[in-house]
């Protein structure tokens, strides 16, 4: 399964007036672009969201999606 299939699968679970949201490391451009394809939009940056295996801090990006905005 590739990232596009995973994103479509997640987006297919949304329905009605549900608001979907997720958070992702801000530096992973490929994953963020994949979520943007189905309509997720960045709404905030969480500073020092998590550490990598070397102990370095990384920011996190908060994205959301309203069910009516879902790109099918």
PDB file of N, CA, C, O and CB in Angstrom:
ATOM      1  N   UNK A   1       0.855  -1.181   0.000  1.00  0.00           N
ATOM      2  CA  UNK A   1       0.000   0.000   0.000  1.00  0.00           C
ATOM      3  C   UNK A   1       0.895   1.236   0.000  1.00  0.00           C
ATOM      4  O   UNK A   1       1.821   1.335   0.806  1.00  0.00           O
ATOM      5  CB  UNK A   1      -0.970   0.002   1.232  1.00  0.00           C
ATOM      6  N   UNK A   2       0.623   2.170  -0.895  1.00  0.00           N
ATOM      7  CA  UNK A   2       1.414   3.400  -0.910  1.00  0.00           C
ATOM      8  C   UNK A   2       0.711   4.497  -0.119  1.00  0.00           C
ATOM      9  O   UNK A   2      -0.407   4.312   0.362  1.00  0.00           O
ATOM     10  CB  UNK A   2       1.668   3.864  -2.355  1.00  0.00           C
ATOM     11  N   UNK A   3       1.374   5.629   0.007  1.00  0.00           N
ATOM     12  CA  UNK A   3       0.830   6.723   0.821  1.00  0.00           C
ATOM     13  C   UNK A   3      -0.490   7.248   0.270  1.00  0.00           C
ATOM     14  O   UNK A   3      -1.379   7.609   1.041  1.00  0.00           O
ATOM     15  CB  UNK A   3       1.835   7.861   0.906  1.00  0.00           C
ATOM     16  N   UNK A   4      -0.632   7.295  -1.069  1.00  0.00           N
ATOM     17  CA  UNK A   4      -1.894   7.766  -1.657  1.00  0.00           C
ATOM     18  C   UNK A   4      -3.046   6.842  -1.301  1.00  0.00           C
ATOM     19  O   UNK A   4      -4.132   7.310  -0.957  1.00  0.00           O
ATOM     20  CB  UNK A   4      -1.769   7.877  -3.179  1.00  0.00           C
ATOM     21  N   UNK A   5      -2.822   5.526  -1.379  1.00  0.00           N
ATOM     22  CA  UNK A   5      -3.878   4.580  -1.026  1.00  0.00           C
ATOM     23  C   UNK A   5      -4.250   4.700   0.442  1.00  0.00           C
ATOM     24  O   UNK A   5      -5.425   4.626   0.800  1.00  0.00           O
ATOM     25  CB  UNK A   5      -3.443   3.152  -1.339  1.00  0.00           C
ATOM     26  N   UNK A   6      -3.242   4.886   1.292  1.00  0.00           N
ATOM     27  CA  UNK A   6      -3.484   5.036   2.722  1.00  0.00           C
ATOM     28  C   UNK A   6      -4.317   6.282   2.997  1.00  0.00           C
ATOM     29  O   UNK A   6      -5.235   6.250   3.816  1.00  0.00           O
ATOM     30  CB  UNK A   6      -2.157   5.103   3.489  1.00  0.00           C
ATOM     31  N   UNK A   7      -4.000   7.373   2.317  1.00  0.00           N
ATOM     32  CA  UNK A   7      -4.732   8.624   2.507  1.00  0.00           C
ATOM     33  C   UNK A   7      -6.178   8.489   2.039  1.00  0.00           C
ATOM     34  O   UNK A   7      -7.094   8.940   2.727  1.00  0.00           O
ATOM     35  CB  UNK A   7      -4.041   9.768   1.755  1.00  0.00           C
ATOM     36  N   UNK A   8      -6.392   7.875   0.883  1.00  0.00           N
ATOM     37  CA  UNK A   8      -7.751   7.682   0.389  1.00  0.00           C
ATOM     38  C   UNK A   8      -8.551   6.798   1.336  1.00  0.00           C
ATOM     39  O   UNK A   8      -9.738   7.037   1.561  1.00  0.00           O
ATOM     40  CB  UNK A   8      -7.729   7.070  -1.014  1.00  0.00           C
ATOM     41  N   UNK A   9      -7.905   5.783   1.889  1.00  0.00           N
ATOM     42  CA  UNK A   9      -8.589   4.916   2.828  1.00  0.00           C
ATOM     43  C   UNK A   9      -9.023   5.664   4.070  1.00  0.00           C
ATOM     44  O   UNK A   9     -10.137   5.467   4.554  1.00  0.00           O
ATOM     45  CB  UNK A   9      -7.706   3.762   3.207  1.00  0.00           C
ATOM     46  N   UNK A  10      -8.156   6.521   4.593  1.00  0.00           N
ATOM     47  CA  UNK A  10      -8.492   7.312   5.767  1.00  0.00           C
ATOM     48  C   UNK A  10      -9.610   8.287   5.436  1.00  0.00           C
ATOM     49  O   UNK A  10     -10.562   8.422   6.204  1.00  0.00           O
ATOM     50  CB  UNK A  10      -7.260   8.063   6.289  1.00  0.00           C
ATOM     51  N   UNK A  11      -9.505   8.963   4.312  1.00  0.00           N
ATOM     52  CA  UNK A  11     -10.494   9.957   3.933  1.00  0.00           C
ATOM     53  C   UNK A  11     -11.853   9.323   3.690  1.00  0.00           C
ATOM     54  O   UNK A  11     -12.879   9.959   3.929  1.00  0.00           O
ATOM     55  CB  UNK A  11     -10.041  10.705   2.696  1.00  0.00           C
ATOM     56  N   UNK A  12     -11.879   8.078   3.218  1.00  0.00           N
ATOM     57  CA  UNK A  12     -13.143   7.404   2.955  1.00  0.00           C
ATOM     58  C   UNK A  12     -13.931   7.157   4.237  1.00  0.00           C
ATOM     59  O   UNK A  12     -15.145   6.955   4.186  1.00  0.00           O
ATOM     60  CB  UNK A  12     -12.893   6.091   2.240  1.00  0.00           C
ATOM     61  N   UNK A  13     -13.260   7.170   5.377  1.00  0.00           N
ATOM     62  CA  UNK A  13     -13.938   6.954   6.648  1.00  0.00           C
ATOM     63  C   UNK A  13     -14.729   8.176   7.108  1.00  0.00           C
ATOM     64  O   UNK A  13     -15.598   8.072   7.973  1.00  0.00           O
ATOM     65  CB  UNK A  13     -12.932   6.574   7.704  1.00  0.00           C
ATOM     66  N   UNK A  14     -14.427   9.322   6.529  1.00  0.00           N
ATOM     67  CA  UNK A  14     -15.091  10.556   6.940  1.00  0.00           C
ATOM     68  C   UNK A  14     -16.456  10.653   6.268  1.00  0.00           C
ATOM     69  O   UNK A  14     -16.608  10.281   5.104  1.00  0.00           O
ATOM     70  CB  UNK A  14     -14.225  11.791   6.595  1.00  0.00           C
ATOM     71  N   UNK A  15     -17.433  11.146   6.993  1.00  0.00           N
ATOM     72  CA  UNK A  15     -18.755  11.300   6.401  1.00  0.00           C
ATOM     73  C   UNK A  15     -19.602  12.226   7.244  1.00  0.00           C
ATOM     74  O   UNK A  15     -19.212  12.592   8.353  1.00  0.00           O
ATOM     75  CB  UNK A  15     -19.444   9.944   6.246  1.00  0.00           C
ATOM     76  N   UNK A  16     -20.747  12.604   6.736  1.00  0.00           N
ATOM     77  CA  UNK A  16     -21.631  13.498   7.465  1.00  0.00           C
ATOM     78  C   UNK A  16     -20.949  14.820   7.768  1.00  0.00           C
ATOM     79  O   UNK A  16     -20.307  15.417   6.903  1.00  0.00           O
ATOM     80  CB  UNK A  16     -22.097  12.844   8.752  1.00  0.00           C
ATOM     81  N   UNK A  17     -21.096  15.271   9.009  1.00  0.00           N
ATOM     82  CA  UNK A  17     -20.499  16.540   9.416  1.00  0.00           C
ATOM     83  C   UNK A  17     -19.199  16.342  10.173  1.00  0.00           C
ATOM     84  O   UNK A  17     -18.743  17.250  10.869  1.00  0.00           O
ATOM     85  CB  UNK A  17     -21.468  17.323  10.267  1.00  0.00           C
ATOM     86  N   UNK A  18     -18.608  15.187  10.048  1.00  0.00           N
ATOM     87  CA  UNK A  18     -17.385  14.862  10.781  1.00  0.00           C
ATOM     88  C   UNK A  18     -16.256  15.763  10.328  1.00  0.00           C
ATOM     89  O   UNK A  18     -16.093  16.038   9.140  1.00  0.00           O
ATOM     90  CB  UNK A  18     -17.001  13.387  10.586  1.00  0.00           C
ATOM     91  N   UNK A  19     -15.493  16.210  11.282  1.00  0.00           N
ATOM     92  CA  UNK A  19     -14.280  16.957  10.981  1.00  0.00           C
ATOM     93  C   UNK A  19     -13.112  16.021  11.240  1.00  0.00           C
ATOM     94  O   UNK A  19     -12.965  15.485  12.339  1.00  0.00           O
ATOM     95  CB  UNK A  19     -14.172  18.275  11.840  1.00  0.00           C
ATOM     96  N   UNK A  20     -12.292  15.830  10.232  1.00  0.00           N
ATOM     97  CA  UNK A  20     -11.106  15.006  10.397  1.00  0.00           C
ATOM     98  C   UNK A  20      -9.915  15.890  10.705  1.00  0.00           C
ATOM     99  O   UNK A  20      -9.807  17.008  10.202  1.00  0.00           O
ATOM    100  CB  UNK A  20     -10.844  14.158   9.140  1.00  0.00           C
ATOM    101  N   UNK A  21      -9.030  15.383  11.530  1.00  0.00           N
ATOM    102  CA  UNK A  21      -7.804  16.134  11.790  1.00  0.00           C
ATOM    103  C   UNK A  21      -6.675  15.153  12.013  1.00  0.00           C
ATOM    104  O   UNK A  21      -6.900  14.009  12.408  1.00  0.00           O
ATOM    105  CB  UNK A  21      -7.964  17.080  13.011  1.00  0.00           C
ATOM    106  N   UNK A  22      -5.476  15.599  11.761  1.00  0.00           N
ATOM    107  CA  UNK A  22      -4.307  14.781  12.002  1.00  0.00           C
ATOM    108  C   UNK A  22      -3.127  15.693  12.257  1.00  0.00           C
ATOM    109  O   UNK A  22      -3.168  16.892  11.983  1.00  0.00           O
ATOM    110  CB  UNK A  22      -4.031  13.831  10.817  1.00  0.00           C
ATOM    111  N   UNK A  23      -2.094  15.105  12.779  1.00  0.00           N
ATOM    112  CA  UNK A  23      -0.864  15.858  12.983  1.00  0.00           C
ATOM    113  C   UNK A  23       0.277  15.046  12.415  1.00  0.00           C
ATOM    114  O   UNK A  23       0.272  13.816  12.471  1.00  0.00           O
ATOM    115  CB  UNK A  23      -0.630  16.181  14.487  1.00  0.00           C
ATOM    116  N   UNK A  24       1.236  15.732  11.881  1.00  0.00           N
ATOM    117  CA  UNK A  24       2.334  15.097  11.187  1.00  0.00           C
ATOM    118  C   UNK A  24       3.574  15.936  11.387  1.00  0.00           C
ATOM    119  O   UNK A  24       3.479  17.149  11.578  1.00  0.00           O
ATOM    120  CB  UNK A  24       2.022  14.911   9.689  1.00  0.00           C
ATOM    121  N   UNK A  25       4.735  15.308  11.348  1.00  0.00           N
ATOM    122  CA  UNK A  25       5.972  16.084  11.449  1.00  0.00           C
ATOM    123  C   UNK A  25       6.050  17.071  10.304  1.00  0.00           C
ATOM    124  O   UNK A  25       5.833  16.718   9.145  1.00  0.00           O
ATOM    125  CB  UNK A  25       7.209  15.160  11.450  1.00  0.00           C
ATOM    126  N   UNK A  26       6.359  18.305  10.638  1.00  0.00           N
ATOM    127  CA  UNK A  26       6.337  19.377   9.647  1.00  0.00           C
ATOM    128  C   UNK A  26       7.348  19.182   8.526  1.00  0.00           C
ATOM    129  O   UNK A  26       7.181  19.752   7.448  1.00  0.00           O
ATOM    130  CB  UNK A  26       6.590  20.690  10.319  1.00  0.00           C
ATOM    131  N   UNK A  27       8.377  18.405   8.750  1.00  0.00           N
ATOM    132  CA  UNK A  27       9.419  18.219   7.747  1.00  0.00           C
ATOM    133  C   UNK A  27       9.149  17.129   6.733  1.00  0.00           C
ATOM    134  O   UNK A  27       9.973  16.924   5.842  1.00  0.00           O
ATOM    135  CB  UNK A  27      10.684  17.930   8.417  1.00  0.00           C
ATOM    136  N   UNK A  28       8.039  16.421   6.824  1.00  0.00           N
ATOM    137  CA  UNK A  28       7.753  15.328   5.894  1.00  0.00           C
ATOM    138  C   UNK A  28       6.850  15.821   4.766  1.00  0.00           C
ATOM    139  O   UNK A  28       5.640  15.600   4.771  1.00  0.00           O
ATOM    140  CB  UNK A  28       7.094  14.139   6.634  1.00  0.00           C
ATOM    141  N   UNK A  29       7.468  16.490   3.808  1.00  0.00           N
ATOM    142  CA  UNK A  29       6.732  17.143   2.728  1.00  0.00           C
ATOM    143  C   UNK A  29       5.924  16.169   1.884  1.00  0.00           C
ATOM    144  O   UNK A  29       4.814  16.500   1.467  1.00  0.00           O
ATOM    145  CB  UNK A  29       7.684  17.894   1.844  1.00  0.00           C
ATOM    146  N   UNK A  30       6.451  14.974   1.622  1.00  0.00           N
ATOM    147  CA  UNK A  30       5.727  14.016   0.781  1.00  0.00           C
ATOM    148  C   UNK A  30       4.416  13.584   1.445  1.00  0.00           C
ATOM    149  O   UNK A  30       3.386  13.492   0.777  1.00  0.00           O
ATOM    150  CB  UNK A  30       6.608  12.783   0.496  1.00  0.00           C
ATOM    151  N   UNK A  31       4.448  13.324   2.734  1.00  0.00           N
ATOM    152  CA  UNK A  31       3.233  12.912   3.443  1.00  0.00           C
ATOM    153  C   UNK A  31       2.228  14.054   3.493  1.00  0.00           C
ATOM    154  O   UNK A  31       1.032  13.836   3.297  1.00  0.00           O
ATOM    155  CB  UNK A  31       3.569  12.441   4.868  1.00  0.00           C
ATOM    156  N   UNK A  32       2.696  15.258   3.750  1.00  0.00           N
ATOM    157  CA  UNK A  32       1.810  16.422   3.821  1.00  0.00           C
ATOM    158  C   UNK A  32       1.149  16.664   2.463  1.00  0.00           C
ATOM    159  O   UNK A  32      -0.039  16.979   2.399  1.00  0.00           O
ATOM    160  CB  UNK A  32       2.595  17.681   4.273  1.00  0.00           C
ATOM    161  N   UNK A  33       1.909  16.520   1.387  1.00  0.00           N
ATOM    162  CA  UNK A  33       1.356  16.694   0.037  1.00  0.00           C
ATOM    163  C   UNK A  33       0.293  15.643  -0.253  1.00  0.00           C
ATOM    164  O   UNK A  33      -0.707  15.929  -0.911  1.00  0.00           O
ATOM    165  CB  UNK A  33       2.474  16.619  -1.019  1.00  0.00           C
ATOM    166  N   UNK A  34       0.508  14.441   0.235  1.00  0.00           N
ATOM    167  CA  UNK A  34      -0.457  13.359   0.032  1.00  0.00           C
ATOM    168  C   UNK A  34      -1.782  13.685   0.721  1.00  0.00           C
ATOM    169  O   UNK A  34      -2.847  13.502   0.130  1.00  0.00           O
ATOM    170  CB  UNK A  34       0.107  12.025   0.564  1.00  0.00           C
ATOM    171  N   UNK A  35      -1.725  14.162   1.953  1.00  0.00           N
ATOM    172  CA  UNK A  35      -2.949  14.534   2.668  1.00  0.00           C
ATOM    173  C   UNK A  35      -3.628  15.733   2.014  1.00  0.00           C
ATOM    174  O   UNK A  35      -4.856  15.819   2.006  1.00  0.00           O
ATOM    175  CB  UNK A  35      -2.636  14.846   4.137  1.00  0.00           C
ATOM    176  N   UNK A  36      -2.850  16.650   1.472  1.00  0.00           N
ATOM    177  CA  UNK A  36      -3.424  17.817   0.798  1.00  0.00           C
ATOM    178  C   UNK A  36      -4.223  17.408  -0.431  1.00  0.00           C
ATOM    179  O   UNK A  36      -5.180  18.089  -0.801  1.00  0.00           O
ATOM    180  CB  UNK A  36      -2.321  18.800   0.400  1.00  0.00           C
ATOM    181  N   UNK A  37      -3.839  16.298  -1.074  1.00  0.00           N
ATOM    182  CA  UNK A  37      -4.563  15.834  -2.268  1.00  0.00           C
ATOM    183  C   UNK A  37      -6.026  15.540  -1.988  1.00  0.00           C
ATOM    184  O   UNK A  37      -6.861  15.701  -2.879  1.00  0.00           O
ATOM    185  CB  UNK A  37      -3.904  14.592  -2.827  1.00  0.00           C
ATOM    186  N   UNK A  38      -6.359  15.119  -0.787  1.00  0.00           N
ATOM    187  CA  UNK A  38      -7.756  14.819  -0.481  1.00  0.00           C
ATOM    188  C   UNK A  38      -8.446  15.959   0.252  1.00  0.00           C
ATOM    189  O   UNK A  38      -9.613  15.840   0.626  1.00  0.00           O
ATOM    190  CB  UNK A  38      -7.846  13.559   0.346  1.00  0.00           C
ATOM    191  N   UNK A  39      -7.732  17.070   0.460  1.00  0.00           N
ATOM    192  CA  UNK A  39      -8.380  18.252   1.006  1.00  0.00           C
ATOM    193  C   UNK A  39      -7.922  18.730   2.374  1.00  0.00           C
ATOM    194  O   UNK A  39      -8.397  19.764   2.845  1.00  0.00           O
ATOM    195  CB  UNK A  39      -9.785  18.003   1.072  1.00  0.00           C
ATOM    196  N   UNK A  40      -7.005  18.003   3.036  1.00  0.00           N
ATOM    197  CA  UNK A  40      -6.526  18.493   4.328  1.00  0.00           C
ATOM    198  C   UNK A  40      -5.814  19.823   4.145  1.00  0.00           C
ATOM    199  O   UNK A  40      -5.104  20.035   3.162  1.00  0.00           O
ATOM    200  CB  UNK A  40      -5.585  17.464   4.992  1.00  0.00           C
ATOM    201  N   UNK A  41      -6.015  20.716   5.109  1.00  0.00           N
ATOM    202  CA  UNK A  41      -5.385  22.041   5.079  1.00  0.00           C
ATOM    203  C   UNK A  41      -4.623  22.262   6.374  1.00  0.00           C
ATOM    204  O   UNK A  41      -5.085  21.866   7.444  1.00  0.00           O
ATOM    205  CB  UNK A  41      -6.444  23.164   4.869  1.00  0.00           C
ATOM    206  N   UNK A  42      -3.457  22.892   6.283  1.00  0.00           N
ATOM    207  CA  UNK A  42      -2.719  23.188   7.509  1.00  0.00           C
ATOM    208  C   UNK A  42      -3.445  24.255   8.329  1.00  0.00           C
ATOM    209  O   UNK A  42      -3.905  25.259   7.785  1.00  0.00           O
ATOM    210  CB  UNK A  42      -1.286  23.651   7.178  1.00  0.00           C
ATOM    211  N   UNK A  43      -3.543  24.032   9.627  1.00  0.00           N
ATOM    212  CA  UNK A  43      -4.209  24.990  10.503  1.00  0.00           C
ATOM    213  C   UNK A  43      -3.334  25.434  11.672  1.00  0.00           C
ATOM    214  O   UNK A  43      -3.695  26.357  12.402  1.00  0.00           O
ATOM    215  CB  UNK A  43      -5.486  24.395  11.028  1.00  0.00           C
ATOM    216  N   UNK A  44      -2.212  24.796  11.847  1.00  0.00           N
ATOM    217  CA  UNK A  44      -1.356  25.218  12.948  1.00  0.00           C
ATOM    218  C   UNK A  44      -0.045  24.464  12.984  1.00  0.00           C
ATOM    219  O   UNK A  44       0.094  23.386  12.407  1.00  0.00           O
ATOM    220  CB  UNK A  44      -2.070  25.042  14.252  1.00  0.00           C
ATOM    221  N   UNK A  45       0.901  25.050  13.667  1.00  0.00           N
ATOM    222  CA  UNK A  45       2.213  24.450  13.842  1.00  0.00           C
ATOM    223  C   UNK A  45       2.428  24.205  15.328  1.00  0.00           C
ATOM    224  O   UNK A  45       2.293  25.121  16.140  1.00  0.00           O
ATOM    225  CB  UNK A  45       3.337  25.355  13.250  1.00  0.00           C
ATOM    226  N   UNK A  46       2.758  22.985  15.677  1.00  0.00           N
ATOM    227  CA  UNK A  46       3.034  22.641  17.075  1.00  0.00           C
ATOM    228  C   UNK A  46       4.552  22.599  17.237  1.00  0.00           C
ATOM    229  O   UNK A  46       5.220  21.689  16.748  1.00  0.00           O
ATOM    230  CB  UNK A  46       2.369  21.257  17.484  1.00  0.00           C
ATOM    231  N   UNK A  47       5.070  23.589  17.923  1.00  0.00           N
ATOM    232  CA  UNK A  47       6.518  23.690  18.077  1.00  0.00           C
ATOM    233  C   UNK A  47       7.038  22.605  19.010  1.00  0.00           C
ATOM    234  O   UNK A  47       6.395  22.245  19.996  1.00  0.00           O
ATOM    235  CB  UNK A  47       6.907  25.074  18.605  1.00  0.00           C
ATOM    236  N   UNK A  48       8.197  22.103  18.679  1.00  0.00           N
ATOM    237  CA  UNK A  48       8.836  21.020  19.437  1.00  0.00           C
ATOM    238  C   UNK A  48       7.845  19.900  19.753  1.00  0.00           C
ATOM    239  O   UNK A  48       7.670  19.507  20.906  1.00  0.00           O
ATOM    240  CB  UNK A  48       9.438  21.565  20.739  1.00  0.00           C
ATOM    241  N   UNK A  49       7.216  19.407  18.717  1.00  0.00           N
ATOM    242  CA  UNK A  49       6.166  18.391  18.794  1.00  0.00           C
ATOM    243  C   UNK A  49       6.702  17.027  19.228  1.00  0.00           C
ATOM    244  O   UNK A  49       6.055  16.320  20.000  1.00  0.00           O
ATOM    245  CB  UNK A  49       5.477  18.261  17.451  1.00  0.00           C
ATOM    246  N   UNK A  50       7.853  16.671  18.744  1.00  0.00           N
ATOM    247  CA  UNK A  50       8.408  15.362  19.090  1.00  0.00           C
ATOM    248  C   UNK A  50       9.886  15.304  18.797  1.00  0.00           C
ATOM    249  O   UNK A  50      10.448  16.172  18.129  1.00  0.00           O
ATOM    250  CB  UNK A  50       7.689  14.257  18.336  1.00  0.00           C
ATOM    251  N   UNK A  51      10.504  14.251  19.316  1.00  0.00           N
ATOM    252  CA  UNK A  51      11.937  14.063  19.112  1.00  0.00           C
ATOM    253  C   UNK A  51      12.192  12.901  18.158  1.00  0.00           C
ATOM    254  O   UNK A  51      11.432  11.934  18.112  1.00  0.00           O
ATOM    255  CB  UNK A  51      12.647  13.816  20.455  1.00  0.00           C
ATOM    256  N   UNK A  52      13.268  13.018  17.403  1.00  0.00           N
ATOM    257  CA  UNK A  52      13.671  11.903  16.553  1.00  0.00           C
ATOM    258  C   UNK A  52      14.562  10.959  17.352  1.00  0.00           C
ATOM    259  O   UNK A  52      14.794  11.171  18.542  1.00  0.00           O
ATOM    260  CB  UNK A  52      14.405  12.409  15.281  1.00  0.00           C
ATOM    261  N   UNK A  53      15.053   9.930  16.699  1.00  0.00           N
ATOM    262  CA  UNK A  53      15.846   8.925  17.413  1.00  0.00           C
ATOM    263  C   UNK A  53      17.177   9.453  17.923  1.00  0.00           C
ATOM    264  O   UNK A  53      17.848   8.792  18.717  1.00  0.00           O
ATOM    265  CB  UNK A  53      16.095   7.752  16.519  1.00  0.00           C
ATOM    266  N   UNK A  54      17.560  10.644  17.469  1.00  0.00           N
ATOM    267  CA  UNK A  54      18.801  11.267  17.935  1.00  0.00           C
ATOM    268  C   UNK A  54      18.546  12.299  19.036  1.00  0.00           C
ATOM    269  O   UNK A  54      19.473  12.958  19.506  1.00  0.00           O
ATOM    270  CB  UNK A  54      19.523  11.928  16.765  1.00  0.00           C
ATOM    271  N   UNK A  55      17.299  12.429  19.436  1.00  0.00           N
ATOM    272  CA  UNK A  55      16.952  13.355  20.498  1.00  0.00           C
ATOM    273  C   UNK A  55      16.707  14.788  20.055  1.00  0.00           C
ATOM    274  O   UNK A  55      16.497  15.664  20.895  1.00  0.00           O
ATOM    275  CB  UNK A  55      18.015  13.348  21.499  1.00  0.00           C
ATOM    276  N   UNK A  56      16.729  15.047  18.747  1.00  0.00           N
ATOM    277  CA  UNK A  56      16.484  16.398  18.231  1.00  0.00           C
ATOM    278  C   UNK A  56      14.991  16.669  18.161  1.00  0.00           C
ATOM    279  O   UNK A  56      14.207  15.795  17.790  1.00  0.00           O
ATOM    280  CB  UNK A  56      17.127  16.582  16.839  1.00  0.00           C
ATOM    281  N   UNK A  57      14.608  17.876  18.516  1.00  0.00           N
ATOM    282  CA  UNK A  57      13.205  18.280  18.461  1.00  0.00           C
ATOM    283  C   UNK A  57      12.794  18.602  17.035  1.00  0.00           C
ATOM    284  O   UNK A  57      13.587  19.110  16.242  1.00  0.00           O
ATOM    285  CB  UNK A  57      12.956  19.487  19.366  1.00  0.00           C
ATOM    286  N   UNK A  58      11.530  18.295  16.720  1.00  0.00           N
ATOM    287  CA  UNK A  58      10.950  18.642  15.420  1.00  0.00           C
ATOM    288  C   UNK A  58       9.556  19.208  15.642  1.00  0.00           C
ATOM    289  O   UNK A  58       8.839  18.801  16.557  1.00  0.00           O
ATOM    290  CB  UNK A  58      10.901  17.401  14.471  1.00  0.00           C
ATOM    291  N   UNK A  59       9.188  20.154  14.788  1.00  0.00           N
ATOM    292  CA  UNK A  59       7.854  20.741  14.855  1.00  0.00           C
ATOM    293  C   UNK A  59       6.841  19.790  14.232  1.00  0.00           C
ATOM    294  O   UNK A  59       7.193  18.943  13.411  1.00  0.00           O
ATOM    295  CB  UNK A  59       7.821  22.113  14.144  1.00  0.00           C
ATOM    296  N   UNK A  60       5.578  19.937  14.629  1.00  0.00           N
ATOM    297  CA  UNK A  60       4.498  19.151  14.056  1.00  0.00           C
ATOM    298  C   UNK A  60       3.500  20.065  13.372  1.00  0.00           C
ATOM    299  O   UNK A  60       3.275  21.192  13.812  1.00  0.00           O
ATOM    300  CB  UNK A  60       3.806  18.309  15.133  1.00  0.00           C
ATOM    301  N   UNK A  61       2.909  19.583  12.307  1.00  0.00           N
ATOM    302  CA  UNK A  61       1.924  20.348  11.557  1.00  0.00           C
ATOM    303  C   UNK A  61       0.543  19.765  11.838  1.00  0.00           C
ATOM    304  O   UNK A  61       0.334  18.559  11.704  1.00  0.00           O
ATOM    305  CB  UNK A  61       2.241  20.333  10.029  1.00  0.00           C
ATOM    306  N   UNK A  62      -0.386  20.613  12.224  1.00  0.00           N
ATOM    307  CA  UNK A  62      -1.763  20.199  12.468  1.00  0.00           C
ATOM    308  C   UNK A  62      -2.566  20.499  11.214  1.00  0.00           C
ATOM    309  O   UNK A  62      -2.557  21.625  10.717  1.00  0.00           O
ATOM    310  CB  UNK A  62      -2.372  20.923  13.719  1.00  0.00           C
ATOM    311  N   UNK A  63      -3.266  19.483  10.699  1.00  0.00           N
ATOM    312  CA  UNK A  63      -4.083  19.619   9.490  1.00  0.00           C
ATOM    313  C   UNK A  63      -5.513  19.236   9.824  1.00  0.00           C
ATOM    314  O   UNK A  63      -5.743  18.390  10.688  1.00  0.00           O
ATOM    315  CB  UNK A  63      -3.531  18.738   8.328  1.00  0.00           C
ATOM    316  N   UNK A  64      -6.474  19.846   9.149  1.00  0.00           N
ATOM    317  CA  UNK A  64      -7.857  19.429   9.345  1.00  0.00           C
ATOM    318  C   UNK A  64      -8.584  19.332   8.017  1.00  0.00           C
ATOM    319  O   UNK A  64      -8.117  19.817   6.986  1.00  0.00           O
ATOM    320  CB  UNK A  64      -8.584  20.397  10.273  1.00  0.00           C
ATOM    321  N   UNK A  65      -9.742  18.691   8.076  1.00  0.00           N
ATOM    322  CA  UNK A  65     -10.567  18.480   6.889  1.00  0.00           C
ATOM    323  C   UNK A  65     -12.014  18.396   7.303  1.00  0.00           C
ATOM    324  O   UNK A  65     -12.382  17.557   8.125  1.00  0.00           O
ATOM    325  CB  UNK A  65     -10.144  17.207   6.128  1.00  0.00           C
ATOM    326  N   UNK A  66     -12.840  19.259   6.740  1.00  0.00           N
ATOM    327  CA  UNK A  66     -14.283  19.155   6.941  1.00  0.00           C
ATOM    328  C   UNK A  66     -14.819  18.152   5.933  1.00  0.00           C
ATOM    329  O   UNK A  66     -14.328  18.078   4.806  1.00  0.00           O
ATOM    330  CB  UNK A  66     -14.991  20.549   6.790  1.00  0.00           C
ATOM    331  N   UNK A  67     -15.793  17.402   6.320  1.00  0.00           N
ATOM    332  CA  UNK A  67     -16.353  16.381   5.435  1.00  0.00           C
ATOM    333  C   UNK A  67     -16.802  16.976   4.100  1.00  0.00           C
ATOM    334  O   UNK A  67     -16.663  16.334   3.059  1.00  0.00           O
ATOM    335  CB  UNK A  67     -17.529  15.682   6.115  1.00  0.00           C
ATOM    336  N   UNK A  68     -17.340  18.198   4.123  1.00  0.00           N
ATOM    337  CA  UNK A  68     -17.811  18.824   2.889  1.00  0.00           C
ATOM    338  C   UNK A  68     -16.668  19.237   1.966  1.00  0.00           C
ATOM    339  O   UNK A  68     -16.887  19.516   0.787  1.00  0.00           O
ATOM    340  CB  UNK A  68     -18.657  20.032   3.218  1.00  0.00           C
ATOM    341  N   UNK A  69     -15.453  19.276   2.501  1.00  0.00           N
ATOM    342  CA  UNK A  69     -14.274  19.659   1.698  1.00  0.00           C
ATOM    343  C   UNK A  69     -13.540  18.468   1.109  1.00  0.00           C
ATOM    344  O   UNK A  69     -12.568  18.650   0.376  1.00  0.00           O
ATOM    345  CB  UNK A  69     -13.314  20.460   2.542  1.00  0.00           C
ATOM    346  N   UNK A  70     -13.976  17.265   1.409  1.00  0.00           N
ATOM    347  CA  UNK A  70     -13.292  16.068   0.984  1.00  0.00           C
ATOM    348  C   UNK A  70     -13.249  15.977  -0.543  1.00  0.00           C
ATOM    349  O   UNK A  70     -14.285  16.047  -1.204  1.00  0.00           O
ATOM    350  CB  UNK A  70     -13.969  14.839   1.574  1.00  0.00           C
ATOM    351  N   UNK A  71     -12.062  15.824  -1.085  1.00  0.00           N
ATOM    352  CA  UNK A  71     -11.884  15.657  -2.521  1.00  0.00           C
ATOM    353  C   UNK A  71     -11.987  14.173  -2.811  1.00  0.00           C
ATOM    354  O   UNK A  71     -11.191  13.380  -2.309  1.00  0.00           O
ATOM    355  CB  UNK A  71     -10.513  16.249  -3.016  1.00  0.00           C
ATOM    356  N   UNK A  72     -12.959  13.797  -3.615  1.00  0.00           N
ATOM    357  CA  UNK A  72     -13.165  12.360  -3.922  1.00  0.00           C
ATOM    358  C   UNK A  72     -12.686  12.036  -5.294  1.00  0.00           C
ATOM    359  O   UNK A  72     -12.776  10.886  -5.724  1.00  0.00           O
ATOM    360  CB  UNK A  72     -14.633  11.970  -3.794  1.00  0.00           C
TER     361      UNK A  72
END
